[in-house]
Amino acid sequence: MTVAFGTAKAPAWRHFTLPLAGRLEGLAFSLKTFAAAILALVISYWLEVKDPQWAVFTTYLLAQPLVGAVWAKGAFRLVGTVGGAVFAVLCVGLFVQAGPLFILAMALWLAFCTYGATLARNYASYGFALAGFSAPLIGFGSVETPDQVWSMAVDRTTEVALGIVCVGLVHVLVLPRYAGDALRASLATTFSSLAHYAAIVLRPGTPEKVFTDIRRQMSGEVIKFDALRSYAVFEAPELRGHDEALSRMMRAFLGLLSVARGLYVRLDDLRRHEDRNMAARLDPALDKVADLFEAIAADRDGPSSPAVNAALAAARDVTGQAQAQLEAMVETEPLESLANGLLALQRTGDMITSLSRVVVGVTGAPAEPSGPRVVAAIEQDRGAALAQAARAASALILIGVFWIASAWTAGAMAMTGLAIMMVFFVTGEKPGRVALSYVLVVALAVAVAFFCMAFLMPRLDDFAMLAALLAVVLIPTGIIMLIPRYAFLATAFAAFFLSQLGLSNVPSFDTATYIDNAIGLLLGLAAGVLAIDLILPYNPATTRRREWADVVAALPAAARGERPEIGARLPIQLALLKLMPRLDLTVHSDDEILGGSFGAASMSLELVRLRNRIADPAFPAGARDAVAACLDTLARDFEQLVQGESLADRVKIMDEASRAVAAARTSLAAEPPMIALAHALASLRFIADRLDIDRPFLTQTLS
């Protein structure tokens, strides 16, 4: 089956209009979101729902530039709201007369939802968060009038559903932007960048900064592609049948990134220091392949173009001919030198294969066995999820005890604010800092809402004037929501401004009550910040250690040959998909972590290849024993590396691994020259490079 990923390259003039295009896109998005909010408000007034602000509030929380994202987020929000509402009704009915039991039940529910939100990904995580937030909102909000809990739950669910329908319809009917189109565009951009990236790897003299900058860009593209894939199915169900094609593309993206770094370093060393004669032999072929890669990157039709397929075939021919020429020199050239050349050509072939797998995914052409899928099997960190759940429950219980003991009039609002913090800040590298920014933005929204209610809304004569007031605040906010860096905080401002504004059918405003509830909400949010920082706080070092262990733990099985070559890198690719969104690649240590992880993925492939090479009956027995002993030592050392508690232990283990590889290389160099030995030496040379270059990563001594 073919995946219809037709692509087109943007003309050169577009680069000069992107700033204007970006501003117009932001304005269009803001106007559509505002129109959805006004539509939701009009329908709410017409239906005379109790709290229209929740419908309007929902339109801004769900606002996304892509139709599929709106429906995906809306679906999970509705499911989460219904789940939270049902639990709130049951909890109030069973425990409202027993305060401690009621708070305990809510704490357990919040813990359950926090656990789920931590383990789930994308909008599934959001659904758990909504369930965790909705139950306290409805339950604590009906403590004083428990007989109203059912109507409150129904109203809340109805209002949320109304907001979902309004924002979804507006984004479908007015200048729609589809996730499927964005996915195709992302594929085109990423494929072009991959081809260009592969070309600069092969070019002599490519500055390291250029190489590093493009690698960072490509890492971001991979994460973007995975996110788009996750919700494109909500608007394009036909994409659900193409998981394998999408999985092949994800493996191609990560595979090329992992190969390219090691090849860049190897070629740079050959050209500058180690073997300039071999580099001179390789460069004509590598230049031809680089030219073909650049032609692929410039092709307007992208991976669906027949010319791209032809260029990849030509690149395979060039590398194959170059490899055949080197293999013919096995009797006349030093084996180590041939190994260097064969390694560079093998790795160039791996990049060609990665690009070819994307073409296969797009065109539906016959492919090699696909191996395991990558896109749906990211390992879950249950330990972190349990810690988040324990923090949420304990924080809610502590504030609940204070509420009961003090009879605080705004205690219900404080509990709701705390619940928000506990479920919406379950992931991220610096949750405390982000949560504090969130509280400050909410405080600003509450203050602006108070100003509007106290001084402006009493002067409004009709709905048109109310809409104008909302436009003054919300349209600029909507534009900011499309700027990735500020999107989260701008959405929080819009949502809380609307939730605190008096938009009910029977407007009423009491200054003392508003201030009391606002203080309660803000104190609850602030208590959440303290809980994040003080109760089982997030420890970046612990998380990095766990993610490092996930990567290194995949190497022993590769060294033992327990996985087929096509699936050799899969466990590390899964770890990379979990790791990459957490990294700040402008920080040297994070960039080194990413590079080391890519190096480990590439090394795992070479370990499997080496094990397969010595399985050939024609491989000399003495050399086979030497390589097998090396691989067994590496497998044992990698296992011990994960278990090593001290730096001294890890350094000692790495020294032993390096000696084992050096001993195997020496044994192979002493054998009569043959092609199989040259290929085995190439693999050993690559492994030696990784043990040296990625030593700070493998020993956890990154600065």
Buried (B, 14 or more C-beta within 10 A) or exposed (E): EEBEBBBEBBEEEEEEEEEEEEEEBBBBBBBBBBBBBBBBBBBBBEEEBBBBBBBBBBBBBBBBBBBBBBBBBBBBBBBBBBBBBBBBBBBBEEBBEEBEEBBBBBBBBBBBBBBBBBBBBBBBBBBBBBBBBBBBBBBBBBBEEBEBBBEBBBBBBBBBBBBBBBBBEBBEEEEBBBBBBBBBBBBBBBBBBBBBBBBBBBBBEBEEEEBBEBBBBBBEBBBBBBBBBBBBBBBBEEBEEBBBBBBBBBBBBBBBBBBBBBBBBBBBBBBEEBBEEBBEBBBEBBBBBBBBBBBBBEBEBBBBBEEBBEBBEBBBEBBEEBBEEBBEBBEEBBBBBBBBBBBBBBBBBBBBBBBBBBBBBBBBEEBEEBBBBBBEBBEEBEEBBBBBBBBBBBBBBBBBEEBBEEEBEBBBBBBBBBBBBBBBBBBBBEBBEBBBBBBBBBBBBBEBBBEBBEEEBEEBEEEEEBBEBBBEBBBEBBBBBBEEEBBBBBBBBBBBBBBBBBBBEEEEEEEEEBEBBBBBBBBBBBBBBBBBBEBBEBEEEEBBEBBBBBBBBBBBBBBBBEBEBBBBBBBBBBBBBBBBBBBEBEEEEBBBBBBBBBBBBBBBBBBBBBBBBBEEEEBBEEBBEBBBBBBBBBBBBBBBBBEBEEEEBBBBBBBBBBEBBBBBBEBBBEBEBBBBBBBBBBBBBBBBBBBEBBBBBBBBEBE
